[in-house]
Amino acid sequence: MTRHLGILFFDGMEELDAIGPWEVFAFWTRRFPDDGYAATTFSADGRAVTCAKSLAVQPHQSAADLPSLDVLLHPGGNGTRALVEDPAHLQWIRDQREQVPLMTSVCTGSLVFAAAGLLRDRPATTYHNSFAELTKLDPTIATKPGERYVDDGDVITSAGISAGIDMALHVVSRLTSPERARQVREGIEYAPQPDN
């Protein structure tokens, strides 16, 4: 039985928040199909979205057409500010929380999780300039500045933008093995160098 990873697309999402993890998940699931996972992208209505830096991207499907997910990834970006104030989206997140075993966020996607109540009394991270917003939404969150990602069991949050790649590789390791994550990392030639 195939297990599914879904990446949400929405207007104003930060491009690399979604496309970085997509590269990891797509490489993994296509190169190693026997692991039993498939990756997909979706938007609320299935229509294309315009990202924070104007890239237009077309998801595979709408939220209504999604298979049951084993992992949901919520990117960040300027568009999260509207989603934090959107009762229907927050309820959708809560509903997903009841069904999806692993909820993940990149960058300010954690703000949406906080607004939906998913991070109460949990450790979490976010984009480095957004910790004040995160704690304003939920003062019970144990913030982790400087962490690339924070794994708290059924919820994983990551820091900003490129940190989503690190988090996605961690998900691959967690769902399969560190060796598989290494193979994926080498396959996409992701090897950050120290600052010069």
Backbone as JSON Lines, residues from 0, in Angstrom:
{"i":0,"aa":"M","n":[0.84,-1.19,0.0],"ca":[0.0,0.0,0.0],"c":[0.88,1.25,0.0]}
{"i":1,"aa":"T","n":[0.61,2.15,-0.92],"ca":[1.4,3.37,-1.03],"c":[1.02,4.36,0.06]}
{"i":2,"aa":"R","n":[2.03,4.96,0.67],"ca":[1.83,6.01,1.67],"c":[2.17,7.34,1.01]}
{"i":3,"aa":"H","n":[1.46,8.38,1.41],"ca":[1.51,9.64,0.67],"c":[2.04,10.8,1.51]}
{"i":4,"aa":"L","n":[2.91,11.6,0.85],"ca":[3.41,12.85,1.42],"c":[2.81,13.99,0.59]}
{"i":5,"aa":"G","n":[2.2,14.96,1.23],"ca":[1.57,16.06,0.52],"c":[2.15,17.4,0.92]}
{"i":6,"aa":"I","n":[2.44,18.24,-0.08],"ca":[2.95,19.59,0.16],"c":[1.88,20.58,-0.26]}
{"i":7,"aa":"L","n":[1.45,21.41,0.67],"ca":[0.43,22.42,0.4],"c":[1.03,23.59,-0.37]}
{"i":8,"aa":"F","n":[0.34,24.04,-1.41],"ca":[0.68,25.27,-2.14],"c":[-0.39,26.31,-1.84]}
{"i":9,"aa":"F","n":[0.03,27.56,-1.69],"ca":[-0.92,28.66,-1.48],"c":[-0.28,29.95,-1.96]}
{"i":10,"aa":"D","n":[-1.12,30.93,-2.29],"ca":[-0.6,32.22,-2.74],"c":[0.27,32.84,-1.66]}
{"i":11,"aa":"G","n":[1.43,33.34,-2.08],"ca":[2.33,33.99,-1.14],"c":[3.26,33.05,-0.41]}
{"i":12,"aa":"M","n":[3.26,31.76,-0.77],"ca":[4.21,30.86,-0.11],"c":[5.62,31.17,-0.6]}
{"i":13,"aa":"E","n":[6.58,30.94,0.27],"ca":[7.98,31.11,-0.1],"c":[8.38,29.96,-1.01]}
{"i":14,"aa":"E","n":[8.93,30.28,-2.17],"ca":[9.21,29.26,-3.18],"c":[10.0,28.07,-2.63]}
{"i":15,"aa":"L","n":[11.15,28.32,-2.04],"ca":[12.03,27.23,-1.62],"c":[11.45,26.43,-0.45]}
{"i":16,"aa":"D","n":[10.56,27.04,0.33],"ca":[9.9,26.31,1.42],"c":[9.21,25.06,0.9]}
{"i":17,"aa":"A","n":[8.63,25.16,-0.3],"ca":[7.9,24.04,-0.89],"c":[8.75,23.27,-1.89]}
{"i":18,"aa":"I","n":[9.48,23.99,-2.75],"ca":[10.21,23.34,-3.83],"c":[11.43,22.58,-3.32]}
{"i":19,"aa":"G","n":[12.08,23.08,-2.26],"ca":[13.2,22.35,-1.67],"c":[12.78,20.98,-1.15]}
{"i":20,"aa":"P","n":[11.78,20.92,-0.25],"ca":[11.3,19.61,0.21],"c":[10.74,18.76,-0.93]}
{"i":21,"aa":"W","n":[10.1,19.41,-1.93],"ca":[9.59,18.64,-3.06],"c":[10.74,17.91,-3.76]}
{"i":22,"aa":"E","n":[11.86,18.59,-3.96],"ca":[13.01,17.95,-4.6],"c":[13.45,16.72,-3.81]}
{"i":23,"aa":"V","n":[13.5,16.85,-2.5],"ca":[13.9,15.73,-1.64],"c":[12.9,14.58,-1.78]}
{"i":24,"aa":"F","n":[11.62,14.89,-1.58],"ca":[10.6,13.84,-1.59],"c":[10.44,13.21,-2.98]}
{"i":25,"aa":"A","n":[10.48,14.04,-4.01],"ca":[10.31,13.51,-5.37],"c":[11.49,12.64,-5.77]}
{"i":26,"aa":"F","n":[12.7,13.07,-5.47],"ca":[13.87,12.25,-5.78],"c":[13.77,10.91,-5.05]}
{"i":27,"aa":"W","n":[13.47,10.99,-3.76],"ca":[13.37,9.78,-2.94],"c":[12.32,8.82,-3.48]}
{"i":28,"aa":"T","n":[11.1,9.3,-3.66],"ca":[10.0,8.39,-4.01],"c":[10.12,7.85,-5.42]}
{"i":29,"aa":"R","n":[10.74,8.61,-6.32],"ca":[10.9,8.13,-7.69],"c":[12.12,7.22,-7.84]}
{"i":30,"aa":"R","n":[13.18,7.52,-7.14],"ca":[14.39,6.71,-7.24],"c":[14.26,5.41,-6.45]}
{"i":31,"aa":"F","n":[13.48,5.45,-5.36],"ca":[13.35,4.28,-4.49],"c":[11.87,3.94,-4.27]}
{"i":32,"aa":"P","n":[11.17,3.56,-5.34],"ca":[9.73,3.31,-5.23],"c":[9.39,2.15,-4.29]}
{"i":33,"aa":"D","n":[10.32,1.24,-4.11],"ca":[10.03,0.1,-3.22],"c":[9.9,0.51,-1.76]}
{"i":34,"aa":"D","n":[10.31,1.74,-1.43],"ca":[10.09,2.23,-0.06],"c":[8.61,2.44,0.23]}
{"i":35,"aa":"G","n":[7.8,2.54,-0.84],"ca":[6.35,2.58,-0.66],"c":[5.73,3.94,-0.45]}
{"i":36,"aa":"Y","n":[6.45,5.0,-0.79],"ca":[5.92,6.35,-0.62],"c":[5.74,7.04,-1.97]}
{"i":37,"aa":"A","n":[4.8,7.97,-2.02],"ca":[4.59,8.82,-3.19],"c":[4.4,10.24,-2.7]}
{"i":38,"aa":"A","n":[4.89,11.21,-3.47],"ca":[4.78,12.62,-3.09],"c":[3.83,13.34,-4.04]}
{"i":39,"aa":"T","n":[3.09,14.29,-3.5],"ca":[2.18,15.08,-4.31],"c":[2.14,16.51,-3.79]}
{"i":40,"aa":"T","n":[1.64,17.41,-4.62],"ca":[1.41,18.8,-4.21],"c":[-0.05,19.13,-4.43]}
{"i":41,"aa":"F","n":[-0.55,20.07,-3.65],"ca":[-1.96,20.42,-3.77],"c":[-2.18,21.85,-3.3]}
{"i":42,"aa":"S","n":[-3.24,22.45,-3.8],"ca":[-3.71,23.73,-3.29],"c":[-5.17,23.54,-2.88]}
{"i":43,"aa":"A","n":[-5.73,24.52,-2.23],"ca":[-7.1,24.37,-1.73],"c":[-8.06,23.98,-2.85]}
{"i":44,"aa":"D","n":[-7.93,24.65,-4.0],"ca":[-8.86,24.41,-5.11],"c":[-8.22,23.73,-6.32]}
{"i":45,"aa":"G","n":[-6.94,23.38,-6.22],"ca":[-6.27,22.73,-7.33],"c":[-5.71,23.68,-8.37]}
{"i":46,"aa":"R","n":[-5.94,24.97,-8.19],"ca":[-5.46,25.95,-9.16],"c":[-4.03,26.37,-8.85]}
{"i":47,"aa":"A","n":[-3.39,26.96,-9.85],"ca":[-2.03,27.46,-9.68],"c":[-1.99,28.55,-8.63]}
{"i":48,"aa":"V","n":[-0.84,28.7,-8.0],"ca":[-0.65,29.75,-7.0],"c":[0.52,30.62,-7.44]}
{"i":49,"aa":"T","n":[0.54,31.85,-6.91],"ca":[1.65,32.76,-7.16],"c":[2.44,32.89,-5.86]}
{"i":50,"aa":"C","n":[3.7,32.56,-5.94],"ca":[4.55,32.52,-4.74],"c":[5.01,33.92,-4.33]}
{"i":51,"aa":"A","n":[5.73,33.97,-3.22],"ca":[6.14,35.24,-2.62],"c":[7.01,36.08,-3.55]}
{"i":52,"aa":"K","n":[7.81,35.42,-4.38],"ca":[8.7,36.15,-5.29],"c":[8.23,36.05,-6.73]}
{"i":53,"aa":"S","n":[6.93,35.82,-6.92],"ca":[6.2,35.88,-8.18],"c":[6.25,34.62,-9.04]}
{"i":54,"aa":"L","n":[6.94,33.55,-8.6],"ca":[6.91,32.31,-9.35],"c":[5.5,31.73,-9.3]}
{"i":55,"aa":"A","n":[4.96,31.35,-10.46],"ca":[3.65,30.7,-10.53],"c":[3.87,29.19,-10.61]}
{"i":56,"aa":"V","n":[3.18,28.44,-9.77],"ca":[3.33,26.99,-9.76],"c":[1.96,26.31,-9.76]}
{"i":57,"aa":"Q","n":[1.89,25.21,-10.48],"ca":[0.65,24.45,-10.6],"c":[0.74,23.17,-9.76]}
{"i":58,"aa":"P","n":[-0.11,23.02,-8.76],"ca":[-0.09,21.78,-7.97],"c":[-0.69,20.62,-8.75]}
{"i":59,"aa":"H","n":[-0.48,19.44,-8.24],"ca":[-1.03,18.25,-8.88],"c":[-2.55,18.14,-8.72]}
{"i":60,"aa":"Q","n":[-3.07,18.62,-7.59],"ca":[-4.49,18.38,-7.31],"c":[-5.02,19.36,-6.28]}
{"i":61,"aa":"S","n":[-6.3,19.22,-5.99],"ca":[-6.94,20.04,-4.96],"c":[-6.93,19.29,-3.64]}
{"i":62,"aa":"A","n":[-7.17,20.01,-2.56],"ca":[-7.24,19.38,-1.24],"c":[-8.35,18.33,-1.2]}
{"i":63,"aa":"A","n":[-9.44,18.58,-1.91],"ca":[-10.57,17.64,-1.9],"c":[-10.22,16.32,-2.58]}
{"i":64,"aa":"D","n":[-9.24,16.34,-3.47],"ca":[-8.88,15.13,-4.22],"c":[-7.69,14.38,-3.61]}
{"i":65,"aa":"L","n":[-7.21,14.85,-2.48],"ca":[-6.04,14.22,-1.86],"c":[-6.32,12.8,-1.4]}
{"i":66,"aa":"P","n":[-5.33,11.92,-1.56],"ca":[-5.43,10.63,-0.87],"c":[-5.18,10.86,0.62]}
{"i":67,"aa":"S","n":[-5.4,9.86,1.43],"ca":[-5.05,9.97,2.84],"c":[-3.54,10.19,2.95]}
{"i":68,"aa":"L","n":[-3.16,11.19,3.73],"ca":[-1.74,11.54,3.85],"c":[-1.11,10.89,5.07]}
{"i":69,"aa":"D","n":[0.15,10.54,4.92],"ca":[0.96,10.11,6.06],"c":[1.82,11.27,6.56]}
{"i":70,"aa":"V","n":[2.13,12.21,5.66],"ca":[2.9,13.4,6.01],"c":[2.28,14.59,5.28]}
{"i":71,"aa":"L","n":[2.04,15.68,6.01],"ca":[1.61,16.93,5.4],"c":[2.68,17.99,5.68]}
{"i":72,"aa":"L","n":[3.08,18.69,4.64],"ca":[4.06,19.76,4.79],"c":[3.41,21.1,4.47]}
{"i":73,"aa":"H","n":[3.48,22.03,5.42],"ca":[2.92,23.38,5.27],"c":[4.07,24.37,5.14]}
{"i":74,"aa":"P","n":[4.28,24.94,3.94],"ca":[5.33,25.94,3.78],"c":[5.0,27.23,4.51]}
{"i":75,"aa":"G","n":[5.97,28.14,4.5],"ca":[5.77,29.48,5.04],"c":[5.77,30.5,3.92]}
{"i":76,"aa":"G","n":[6.05,31.74,4.3],"ca":[6.04,32.83,3.33],"c":[5.04,33.9,3.75]}
{"i":77,"aa":"N","n":[5.02,35.0,3.0],"ca":[4.13,36.11,3.35],"c":[2.67,35.7,3.38]}
{"i":78,"aa":"G","n":[2.3,34.7,2.58],"ca":[0.92,34.25,2.54],"c":[0.42,33.64,3.83]}
{"i":79,"aa":"T","n":[1.32,33.27,4.72],"ca":[0.86,32.67,5.98],"c":[0.15,33.69,6.87]}
{"i":80,"aa":"R","n":[0.45,34.98,6.68],"ca":[-0.2,35.98,7.53],"c":[-1.7,35.99,7.32]}
{"i":81,"aa":"A","n":[-2.14,35.8,6.07],"ca":[-3.58,35.71,5.81],"c":[-4.14,34.39,6.35]}
{"i":82,"aa":"L","n":[-3.38,33.32,6.22],"ca":[-3.86,32.01,6.68],"c":[-4.02,31.95,8.19]}
{"i":83,"aa":"V","n":[-3.17,32.67,8.9],"ca":[-3.27,32.73,10.37],"c":[-4.6,33.33,10.8]}
{"i":84,"aa":"E","n":[-5.17,34.19,9.93],"ca":[-6.43,34.86,10.24],"c":[-7.63,34.19,9.56]}
{"i":85,"aa":"D","n":[-7.42,33.06,8.92],"ca":[-8.47,32.4,8.14],"c":[-9.06,31.23,8.93]}
{"i":86,"aa":"P","n":[-10.26,31.41,9.51],"ca":[-10.84,30.34,10.34],"c":[-11.02,29.02,9.59]}
{"i":87,"aa":"A","n":[-11.39,29.09,8.31],"ca":[-11.61,27.86,7.55],"c":[-10.29,27.1,7.37]}
{"i":88,"aa":"H","n":[-9.21,27.83,7.09],"ca":[-7.93,27.15,6.93],"c":[-7.44,26.57,8.25]}
{"i":89,"aa":"L","n":[-7.62,27.31,9.33],"ca":[-7.18,26.8,10.62],"c":[-7.97,25.56,11.02]}
{"i":90,"aa":"Q","n":[-9.26,25.54,10.7],"ca":[-10.05,24.35,11.0],"c":[-9.61,23.18,10.13]}
{"i":91,"aa":"W","n":[-9.27,23.48,8.88],"ca":[-8.77,22.42,7.99],"c":[-7.48,21.82,8.55]}
{"i":92,"aa":"I","n":[-6.6,22.67,9.09],"ca":[-5.36,22.18,9.71],"c":[-5.68,21.3,10.9]}
{"i":93,"aa":"R","n":[-6.61,21.72,11.72],"ca":[-7.0,20.9,12.88],"c":[-7.57,19.55,12.43]}
{"i":94,"aa":"D","n":[-8.38,19.59,11.38],"ca":[-8.95,18.34,10.86],"c":[-7.85,17.42,10.34]}
{"i":95,"aa":"Q","n":[-6.87,18.0,9.65],"ca":[-5.75,17.19,9.16],"c":[-4.99,16.58,10.33]}
{"i":96,"aa":"R","n":[-4.82,17.36,11.38],"ca":[-4.1,16.87,12.56],"c":[-4.73,15.6,13.11]}
{"i":97,"aa":"E","n":[-6.05,15.49,12.98],"ca":[-6.74,14.31,13.48],"c":[-6.51,13.08,12.6]}
{"i":98,"aa":"Q","n":[-6.08,13.3,11.35],"ca":[-5.97,12.2,10.39],"c":[-4.54,11.89,9.96]}
{"i":99,"aa":"V","n":[-3.69,12.9,9.94],"ca":[-2.35,12.75,9.37],"c":[-1.35,12.44,10.48]}
{"i":100,"aa":"P","n":[-0.61,11.34,10.37],"ca":[0.32,10.97,11.45],"c":[1.45,11.96,11.69]}
{"i":101,"aa":"L","n":[1.94,12.62,10.61],"ca":[3.08,13.52,10.78],"c":[2.8,14.85,10.09]}
{"i":102,"aa":"M","n":[2.69,15.9,10.89],"ca":[2.47,17.26,10.4],"c":[3.81,17.99,10.43]}
{"i":103,"aa":"T","n":[4.19,18.62,9.32],"ca":[5.46,19.33,9.25],"c":[5.26,20.73,8.7]}
{"i":104,"aa":"S","n":[6.13,21.64,9.11],"ca":[6.07,23.01,8.59],"c":[7.46,23.51,8.28]}
{"i":105,"aa":"V","n":[7.53,24.45,7.36],"ca":[8.77,25.13,7.02],"c":[8.56,26.62,7.26]}
{"i":106,"aa":"C","n":[9.56,27.26,7.86],"ca":[9.55,28.72,8.0],"c":[8.31,29.16,8.79]}
{"i":107,"aa":"T","n":[7.57,30.13,8.28],"ca":[6.41,30.65,9.0],"c":[5.17,29.78,8.87]}
{"i":108,"aa":"G","n":[5.31,28.61,8.26],"ca":[4.23,27.63,8.35],"c":[3.93,27.29,9.79]}
{"i":109,"aa":"S","n":[4.94,27.41,10.64],"ca":[4.72,27.14,12.07],"c":[3.78,28.16,12.71]}
{"i":110,"aa":"L","n":[3.68,29.37,12.15],"ca":[2.72,30.34,12.67],"c":[1.3,29.84,12.48]}
{"i":111,"aa":"V","n":[1.05,29.21,11.33],"ca":[-0.27,28.65,11.07],"c":[-0.55,27.51,12.03]}
{"i":112,"aa":"F","n":[0.43,26.66,12.24],"ca":[0.26,25.58,13.2],"c":[-0.02,26.13,14.6]}
{"i":113,"aa":"A","n":[0.68,27.19,14.97],"ca":[0.46,27.8,16.28],"c":[-0.95,28.37,16.39]}
{"i":114,"aa":"A","n":[-1.39,29.06,15.35],"ca":[-2.73,29.66,15.37],"c":[-3.81,28.59,15.44]}
{"i":115,"aa":"A","n":[-3.52,27.42,14.87],"ca":[-4.48,26.32,14.9],"c":[-4.41,25.52,16.19]}
{"i":116,"aa":"G","n":[-3.45,25.83,17.07],"ca":[-3.34,25.15,18.35],"c":[-2.48,23.9,18.35]}
{"i":117,"aa":"L","n":[-1.77,23.64,17.25],"ca":[-0.98,22.41,17.16],"c":[0.31,22.44,17.96]}
{"i":118,"aa":"L","n":[0.75,23.64,18.33],"ca":[2.06,23.73,18.99],"c":[1.97,24.03,20.48]}
{"i":119,"aa":"R","n":[0.8,23.95,21.04],"ca":[0.63,24.24,22.46],"c":[1.52,23.33,23.31]}
{"i":120,"aa":"D","n":[2.32,23.98,24.16],"ca":[3.23,23.27,25.08],"c":[4.24,22.38,24.36]}
{"i":121,"aa":"R","n":[4.62,22.78,23.16],"ca":[5.59,22.0,22.38],"c":[6.81,22.86,22.06]}
{"i":122,"aa":"P","n":[7.95,22.22,21.78],"ca":[9.09,22.96,21.23],"c":[8.87,23.18,19.74]}
{"i":123,"aa":"A","n":[9.34,24.31,19.22],"ca":[9.16,24.59,17.79],"c":[10.16,25.65,17.35]}
{"i":124,"aa":"T","n":[10.37,25.69,16.05],"ca":[11.19,26.75,15.46],"c":[10.44,27.38,14.3]}
{"i":125,"aa":"T","n":[11.02,28.44,13.75],"ca":[10.42,29.17,12.64],"c":[11.5,30.0,11.98]}
{"i":126,"aa":"Y","n":[11.11,30.85,11.06],"ca":[12.03,31.79,10.42],"c":[12.65,32.68,11.49]}
{"i":127,"aa":"H","n":[13.93,33.02,11.35],"ca":[14.65,33.69,12.43],"c":[14.06,35.03,12.84]}
{"i":128,"aa":"N","n":[13.35,35.71,11.94],"ca":[12.74,37.0,12.3],"c":[11.3,36.87,12.8]}
{"i":129,"aa":"S","n":[10.81,35.65,12.97],"ca":[9.38,35.45,13.27],"c":[9.09,34.84,14.63]}
{"i":130,"aa":"F","n":[10.1,34.76,15.48],"ca":[9.86,34.15,16.8],"c":[8.91,34.97,17.66]}
{"i":131,"aa":"A","n":[8.96,36.29,17.54],"ca":[8.05,37.13,18.32],"c":[6.61,36.86,17.9]}
{"i":132,"aa":"E","n":[6.37,36.73,16.59],"ca":[5.02,36.41,16.11],"c":[4.58,35.04,16.61]}
{"i":133,"aa":"L","n":[5.5,34.08,16.61],"ca":[5.16,32.73,17.05],"c":[4.72,32.73,18.51]}
{"i":134,"aa":"T","n":[5.49,33.38,19.37],"ca":[5.14,33.38,20.8],"c":[3.93,34.25,21.1]}
{"i":135,"aa":"K","n":[3.68,35.25,20.25],"ca":[2.46,36.05,20.42],"c":[1.23,35.19,20.13]}
{"i":136,"aa":"L","n":[1.33,34.33,19.14],"ca":[0.22,33.45,18.81],"c":[-0.01,32.4,19.9]}
{"i":137,"aa":"D","n":[1.07,31.92,20.5],"ca":[0.94,30.92,21.56],"c":[2.15,31.0,22.49]}
{"i":138,"aa":"P","n":[1.99,31.66,23.64],"ca":[3.12,31.84,24.57],"c":[3.61,30.54,25.2]}
{"i":139,"aa":"T","n":[2.86,29.44,25.05],"ca":[3.29,28.17,25.66],"c":[4.37,27.47,24.83]}
{"i":140,"aa":"I","n":[4.62,27.94,23.61],"ca":[5.59,27.27,22.74],"c":[7.01,27.48,23.28]}
{"i":141,"aa":"A","n":[7.76,26.4,23.36],"ca":[9.18,26.48,23.75],"c":[9.99,26.7,22.47]}
{"i":142,"aa":"T","n":[10.32,27.96,22.2],"ca":[10.98,28.29,20.94],"c":[12.43,27.82,20.94]}
{"i":143,"aa":"K","n":[12.9,27.45,19.74],"ca":[14.24,26.9,19.58],"c":[15.0,27.67,18.49]}
{"i":144,"aa":"P","n":[15.37,28.94,18.76],"ca":[16.16,29.68,17.78],"c":[17.47,28.96,17.49]}
{"i":145,"aa":"G","n":[17.88,29.03,16.23],"ca":[19.14,28.43,15.86],"c":[19.05,26.98,15.44]}
{"i":146,"aa":"E","n":[17.92,26.33,15.69],"ca":[17.74,24.93,15.28],"c":[17.25,24.89,13.84]}
{"i":147,"aa":"R","n":[17.83,24.02,13.02],"ca":[17.38,23.89,11.63],"c":[15.99,23.27,11.57]}
{"i":148,"aa":"Y","n":[15.72,22.32,12.45],"ca":[14.37,21.76,12.58],"c":[14.22,21.2,13.98]}
{"i":149,"aa":"V","n":[12.97,21.07,14.41],"ca":[12.65,20.54,15.73],"c":[11.65,19.4,15.54]}
{"i":150,"aa":"D","n":[12.05,18.21,15.9],"ca":[11.2,17.02,15.78],"c":[10.58,16.75,17.15]}
{"i":151,"aa":"D","n":[9.27,16.91,17.22],"ca":[8.56,16.64,18.48],"c":[7.57,15.49,18.28]}
{"i":152,"aa":"G","n":[8.02,14.46,17.6],"ca":[7.2,13.27,17.43],"c":[6.27,13.35,16.25]}
{"i":153,"aa":"D","n":[5.04,13.79,16.49],"ca":[4.06,13.85,15.41],"c":[3.99,15.23,14.75]}
{"i":154,"aa":"V","n":[4.82,16.16,15.2],"ca":[4.92,17.49,14.59],"c":[6.39,17.85,14.46]}
{"i":155,"aa":"I","n":[6.78,18.26,13.25],"ca":[8.14,18.74,13.01],"c":[8.04,20.14,12.42]}
{"i":156,"aa":"T","n":[8.76,21.08,13.03],"ca":[8.84,22.43,12.47],"c":[10.28,22.67,12.03]}
{"i":157,"aa":"S","n":[10.43,23.5,10.99],"ca":[11.8,23.83,10.58],"c":[11.96,25.33,10.5]}
{"i":158,"aa":"A","n":[13.19,25.75,10.5],"ca":[13.5,27.17,10.36],"c":[13.22,27.61,8.92]}
{"i":159,"aa":"G","n":[13.75,28.76,8.54],"ca":[13.36,29.37,7.29],"c":[13.97,28.78,6.04]}
{"i":160,"aa":"I","n":[13.18,28.76,5.01],"ca":[13.54,28.59,3.61],"c":[14.39,27.35,3.38]}
{"i":161,"aa":"S","n":[15.72,27.47,3.3],"ca":[16.55,26.3,2.96],"c":[16.52,25.23,4.05]}
{"i":162,"aa":"A","n":[16.14,25.59,5.27],"ca":[16.06,24.6,6.36],"c":[15.03,23.52,6.05]}
{"i":163,"aa":"G","n":[14.08,23.82,5.18],"ca":[13.1,22.82,4.79],"c":[13.73,21.63,4.11]}
{"i":164,"aa":"I","n":[14.85,21.83,3.42],"ca":[15.56,20.72,2.8],"c":[16.12,19.8,3.88]}
{"i":165,"aa":"D","n":[16.74,20.39,4.9],"ca":[17.27,19.6,6.02],"c":[16.15,18.8,6.69]}
{"i":166,"aa":"M","n":[15.03,19.47,6.91],"ca":[13.9,18.82,7.57],"c":[13.37,17.68,6.71]}
{"i":167,"aa":"A","n":[13.26,17.9,5.39],"ca":[12.75,16.85,4.51],"c":[13.68,15.64,4.51]}
{"i":168,"aa":"L","n":[14.98,15.88,4.5],"ca":[15.93,14.77,4.59],"c":[15.78,14.03,5.92]}
{"i":169,"aa":"H","n":[15.51,14.76,6.98],"ca":[15.26,14.13,8.27],"c":[14.02,13.25,8.21]}
{"i":170,"aa":"V","n":[12.99,13.72,7.53],"ca":[11.77,12.92,7.37],"c":[12.08,11.62,6.63]}
{"i":171,"aa":"V","n":[12.86,11.73,5.56],"ca":[13.25,10.52,4.82],"c":[13.99,9.55,5.76]}
{"i":172,"aa":"S","n":[14.92,10.07,6.54],"ca":[15.67,9.23,7.48],"c":[14.74,8.58,8.49]}
{"i":173,"aa":"R","n":[13.81,9.35,9.0],"ca":[12.89,8.85,10.01],"c":[11.95,7.78,9.46]}
{"i":174,"aa":"L","n":[11.47,7.98,8.24],"ca":[10.51,7.04,7.66],"c":[11.18,5.81,7.06]}
{"i":175,"aa":"T","n":[12.47,5.93,6.74],"ca":[13.19,4.78,6.16],"c":[14.44,4.5,6.97]}
{"i":176,"aa":"S","n":[15.54,5.21,6.64],"ca":[16.8,4.98,7.36],"c":[17.75,6.13,7.09]}
{"i":177,"aa":"P","n":[18.74,6.34,7.96],"ca":[19.76,7.36,7.69],"c":[20.5,7.09,6.38]}
{"i":178,"aa":"E","n":[20.68,5.82,6.04],"ca":[21.35,5.48,4.79],"c":[20.55,5.96,3.58]}
{"i":179,"aa":"R","n":[19.23,5.8,3.63],"ca":[18.41,6.28,2.53],"c":[18.49,7.8,2.42]}
{"i":180,"aa":"A","n":[18.44,8.48,3.54],"ca":[18.55,9.94,3.52],"c":[19.9,10.36,2.94]}
{"i":181,"aa":"R","n":[20.96,9.62,3.26],"ca":[22.27,9.93,2.69],"c":[22.25,9.76,1.17]}
{"i":182,"aa":"Q","n":[21.62,8.69,0.71],"ca":[21.52,8.46,-0.73],"c":[20.77,9.59,-1.43]}
{"i":183,"aa":"V","n":[19.7,10.04,-0.81],"ca":[18.92,11.14,-1.39],"c":[19.74,12.43,-1.38]}
{"i":184,"aa":"R","n":[20.39,12.71,-0.26],"ca":[21.21,13.92,-0.17],"c":[22.29,13.93,-1.23]}
{"i":185,"aa":"E","n":[22.95,12.8,-1.41],"ca":[23.98,12.73,-2.43],"c":[23.38,12.82,-3.83]}
{"i":186,"aa":"G","n":[22.19,12.23,-4.01],"ca":[21.54,12.27,-5.31],"c":[21.15,13.66,-5.77]}
{"i":187,"aa":"I","n":[20.75,14.5,-4.82],"ca":[20.39,15.88,-5.17],"c":[21.58,16.83,-5.0]}
{"i":188,"aa":"E","n":[22.74,16.25,-4.66],"ca":[23.97,17.01,-4.48],"c":[23.79,18.18,-3.5]}
{"i":189,"aa":"Y","n":[23.2,17.85,-2.35],"ca":[23.0,18.84,-1.29],"c":[24.1,18.63,-0.27]}
{"i":190,"aa":"A","n":[25.06,19.54,-0.26],"ca":[26.2,19.45,0.67],"c":[26.62,20.85,1.05]}
{"i":191,"aa":"P","n":[25.87,21.49,1.95],"ca":[26.2,22.87,2.33],"c":[27.62,22.97,2.85]}
{"i":192,"aa":"Q","n":[28.3,24.0,2.44],"ca":[29.67,24.26,2.89],"c":[29.66,25.28,4.02]}
{"i":193,"aa":"P","n":[30.64,25.26,4.91],"ca":[30.71,26.29,5.96],"c":[30.85,27.68,5.35]}
{"i":194,"aa":"D","n":[30.4,28.69,6.11],"ca":[30.56,30.07,5.65],"c":[32.05,30.38,5.44]}
{"i":195,"aa":"N","n":[32.33,31.14,4.41],"ca":[33.73,31.56,4.14],"c":[34.04,32.85,4.85]}
